[in-house]
Amino acid sequence: MSVPESEAEAPDVPEAPHASAAPDASGRAKRRRFRRARLPVGAVVVLAAAGGAIVAVHPFGGGDEKPPPAGAGGSLVAVRQGPLSAQVSQSGTLSYAARDDGTPYSVVNHVQGIYTWVPSAGDEVKCGRILYWVGDTPVVLLCGTRPAYRNLSVGDSGRDVRELNANLVKLGYAKKSQLDPDSRYFGSATADALQKLQDDVGADETGELRLGDAVFLPGPLRITKARATLGGRAAPGAPVAEATSSDRQVTVDLDASQQSDVKVGDKAQITLPDNTVTTGKVTRIGTVAKSSSSDDQSSSDTTLPVYITLAHPKVAGDLDQAPVQVQITTEGVKQALIVPVTALIGQAGGGYAVERVDARGVHQTVPVTLGLFDNAEGLVQVSGSLAAGDRVVVPST
């Protein structure tokens, strides 16, 4: 790499230890799959020129200032050894959890009659509680992913029965010693527990679950939109309401090139609109990528949704669709040699180095290999002929 002329665009700041961009069939550079280092605004990037001269280049290019000599106007920073975490920082959206594709759940009625009570937007309904009424029939929310599609009574079996048994045990209407929550069989124990639930909500104690007596959805639910009208006619298949889970969730549109960096279980720090900081973890990563074209329509950004669950959801209050800042800690090294990113020097033949200054004040360019980047702190892991305590030059900002 040659030193750019004064009017040439400044080279990129080093942002990856292991990948290079190569043009694809269309001539555009493929996206790199590595963590990008972000330098502080106004940082000076030091590049090694042919012949060993040192040139300081403003990160935005341009400018008529003459670069200072090596070490001038800069400072010496000691190489540190210790733990280093790599992080991905992006904006996100705080909301209530919905389906995997982001759409709300639909509450569908299966009872004929007149709506005598319907939920309102903002209502939260727990599993085992009444979701709405048709005539004198309460319709109960039961937690599950398999929709109700038939009447259930003693002798039936199937996955829908297993969901019913699991609900009855979890809600406390039967003990595990009385009813196996994983059982796919509707026996007398199921009927007995179901009668207790029916008595609790004011329904007929039949010991049978007719189609329409309950709605199975992942819950608890938070109603986002009422579709049914009090006093309106209830018909099978009619929508009653739209809802999300009551769980709080942050969604981040992660650059597809960083997909390999983030994994389920990674810890996250979330900064709320009022600057309150709370924690969470990555619970799910979407599998369907989406593209958004840039303004000039010459390129597009491909992202994957990453879902983060808050460790302390009450901190978020009633915020919904609120912008937040997210910092995901993706991996770490317990014992790393660490220098500021701004200490890196791009070498003419490729790769990077740092400028070491010994006790006598002698400057030496030392090639280094880059490891993890801590974008939040502007630090990078290096390896090479360096030791903890060595002093390296960091240009002034």
N, C-alpha and C positions, 0 to 999 in steps of 0.2 A: 504494500500500500504506500503510495507516494504522498508527500506533504501536499495538501490542497493549496492551490494558489489563493491569493488574497480575496479574489472575487468568487471563488468556488464555494459550493455548499459544504458546510462542516460535516465531517463523517459522523455516523451514529455513535452514541454512547454505547459502550459494551453492555449487552443485555443478556447474554447467554453463554454458558461455557461449552456447549456441545452441539450446536446446530448451526447450519448456514442456510441462507435462502437460495433456492434454485428456481429458475423460471419453469413454469409448467408449459403445457402444449400451447396455451394461449399467449405465452410470453409474459404473463404476470408472475410475480414472485409468489411462491407458495408461502403460506403462513407458517411461522416458526412455532414449534411446540416447546416453549420454555417460558420461564418466568421472566418478565421484563423488569429491568431495574429502572426506577424513577429517580432522577436526580433533583435536588432542590432547585427552585427557580433561580437563575443567575449563576449557577455553578459553572466553573471553568473546567473544561476537559483538557487533559494534557496528553498530547500525542507525540510519539517519537518519530522524528523525521529522518530521512536518509542521511548518513554521515554522522549520526549521533546527536544532532542538535535537538533541542526541546522547544516546541512551539505550543503556546496556549491558544486555544480556539474557543470563542464564545459559543455556547451550545445552540444559539439560534442562527449562527452564521452572521456575516456582515460585520459592520463596525470598523472604524478606522484606527482603533487603538493599537499601538505596537505591543506585541507580547513581551512580558518581562523576562529576564534571564532566569535560568533554572533556580528555583528556590526563592526568587525575589517575590516579596509580597505574599508569600505563602506561610505555612506553618509545618512543624514536624509533629507527627502523631505516632505514638508507639503501637506496634502490632500487638493485638490483644489475643489471648487464647481463652476460649470458654464456650459456653453454649450459644448456638445461633439458630433461630427459627426462620423458616421461609414463609412468606405471607402473600396472600392475594387480596388486594384492596379494590373494592368496587362499590358502586351504589346499588341499592336494593329497594324493595317495596315491602312494607309491613302490612299484613292483612290477615284475614281469617282463612284457614286452609279450605280448599275446595277439591274438586276432582283432579286427577293427574294432569289433565289437559287445561286446567284452570277454570273450567266451567262450573257453575253451581249445581248442587244436587236438586233434583226435581221431586217434590212430594206429589204423588199421584193417588187419587181417590179410587176406591173399588166398591163403595157403598152407595145404594140408591136412596135418595131422600132429599132433605133440606139441611143446609149447613146451619147448625145452632150455635156453634162457636168456632172461630178460626183464629189462627195466630196472626200477630202483627209484625212488621219489620222491626228487627232488633230483639225480638223474643228469643230466649234460649230454652230449648227443650232437652231434658236429660233422657237417657235410655230408661224405659219402663214407665215414663210419664205420658200423659195425654197430649197428643199432637193437635187434634181437632175433634169436633163432634158432628155427627150427622144424625138428626133426630135425637133419640135417647141412646145412641150408640157412640161410646167413646172410642176413638182410634188411637192406639198406643204406638209410640216409637220404640222399636226394638233395634239393637245395634247389630248390624251384619252387612255383608256385601251381596248376598243372594236375595233378590227380590221375592216377595211372596207371590205365588202363582196358583195356589190350590188351597182347599180346606184340609186341615190336619186334625187327626183324631187317633185314638188308640189303635195300634196295628200298623200305622204308616211308618215309613222309614225313608231316609234320604238326607242330603246335605242341608235342606231347609229345616229338617227336624233337629239336626245337630246344632244349627244356629239358635233354634228355640231353646234347646236344653242348656246351651251355654249361657244364654240370657237369664234363664230362670235361676241358675246357680249363682251367677255373678250378682244378680239383683237381690239375692238372699231368700228366695222363695223355696229353695231346697239346698241341702248340704251335699257335698261331693260324695259322702258316704251313702246318700239316698239316691242321687241321680248323677250319673257320669256325664260331665259337660261335653265330652267328646263322643257320646253315644249318638248314633244315627237312628235310633229306634224310639218311637213314641209309645211308651208303656204307661202303666198306672202311676208311676212316680212322676212322669211328665204331666199327666192329667191332674194329679193332686197339686203340684206346684203351680200349674196354670190357673187352677181355681182360686188359689190364694192371690195371684196377680189380678185376676178379674174382680175379685172382691175388693181389692185395694183401690182400683180405679173406678169402681161403680158399674162394672159391666155385668151381664148375665153370667152366673157361675156355671158354665156348661162343661168345663174341662176340655173343650174343643176350641181350635183356632180357625175361625172361618176366614175365607179370603176377604180382606177389607178390615178385619178386626185390628190389624197391626200393619205398620209400615216398617220394612227393614232397610235401614240406611246406616252408613258409618256415622256414628254420633258420639257425643251429643251434637245437636244441631243449633245453628244460629240462623233465624229466619232473615233473609235479605229482601224478600219481596212477597207480599201476599197476592195470590192469584184468585182465590175463592172469595166470595162476598157473603157476609153474614145474611142469612135468609135466602140466599140464592139456591138454585137447584143443584144438587150433587148427583153427578152421573158417573158411572164407571169409566175410568180413563181420563177424567177431567183433572187438570193440574190444580193443586191446592195452594202450593207455595214453592218458592225457590229458597235454597238454604246453603250455607257452608257449614263446615265443622266449627265448633266453638274454640278449637285450638288456634293459638296465635302462630303465625308463620311469616318468615321473611323469604322472599324470592329474589334471587340474583340471576341475571342473565350473564352467564359465564362465557367468555370467549372460548370458542371450540378448541383453540390451540392450547388452552390451559386445562383441558379435560383430564389429562393424565396427572395433573398436579393435585387436584382436589379429589377427596374420597369421602365416602360415608363415614361419619364418626369424627371428622376433623372439627376442632374447636373454632368458634367464631366469636368475635367481639362486635356488638351492634351499637352504633351511636344513633339515638333517637332524635327527632326534630328539636327537642328542647335541650339537646346535648347530654342527656342522661345516657350513661353507658351500661349496657347489660351484656350478658353472655348467652351463648347457645351452641348448637352443634349441627353439622350437616346430617340430615336424616334421609335425604333422597336426592338423586341426581336424575334429571329427565333424560330420556333416550331419543327424543325427537328434536332435532336441531331446527332453528329458524334463522332466516336471513333477513337483514334489513339493508337496503341499498343506501349508499352515501348520497350526499347532495348532488355531487357531479355525476351520479349514476354510472361511474366507471368502475366501481368496486362495491362489494357488499361485505358486511360483517356477519359471520355465522356464530350463533350463540346456543348454549344449552341451559335450560333452567336448573338452578340448584336451590333446594328447599332447606331452610334452616329453622329448627324448632328452638324457641326461647326457653332458657333454663328457668326464668322467672317471668312468666307471662303477665302477671299482674302489674309489672312495671310499665307495660305498654298501655295500660288503661283501656280506653275505648277507641284508640287510634285505628283507623282503617284506611287502606290505600295510602299510607303515609310514606314519604321518602326517607330512607335511612342510609347510613354509611356502614359498610360491612368490611371487616378484616378477618379473613380466614387463615388460620395457622395450618399450613399444609404438611410440613415435616420439620425435622430439626436434627442438629448435630451436637452432641454433648461436648466435644472438644474440637473446636475449629480455630484456625488462625484467621483473625478478622481484621479487615482494614476498611476505611471509608471507600465507597464507590468512587468518589472523586479523586482518590489517590491512584487510580488505574491509568496506565499509559498504553495507548494503542501502538503496537510495533509495526514497522514498515513491512516486515515479512509475514504479518499475521500474528494473532495472539496478543497477549497483554503482559504488562510488566509494572513494577513500581519503582520509584526512585528512592533507594535507601541511602541514608547518611550515617556514616560511622562516627565514632567518638572523636576522630580527628577532623571531622567536617568534610570528609571525602564522599562525593556523590557517586553512586553506582546504580546502573539500571539492572534490575533483577527480574527475569521472566517469571511469571506466575501462571498457574492454572486456576480458573475460576470454579467455584462450587455454588453453594446456596446464596441467594440474594434475599436480604431483608429489606424490602422496599419501604417499609414504614420508617425504619431508622437510617436508611441509606448506607447499609453495610453489606459486605460481600465476603464470603469464605474464599481464601486463597491457599494454594500449596506451592512450594518451590523452595529455593535456598533462603528461607526466612525463618526466624525464630521469634517467639514471644519476647517483646521488649525492644526489638529492632525499631528504629525510627524511619518513617517514610514521609516524603513530601506530599502535602495536601495544598493545592493552590488556593489562594484567597478567593472568596466569592465576590 
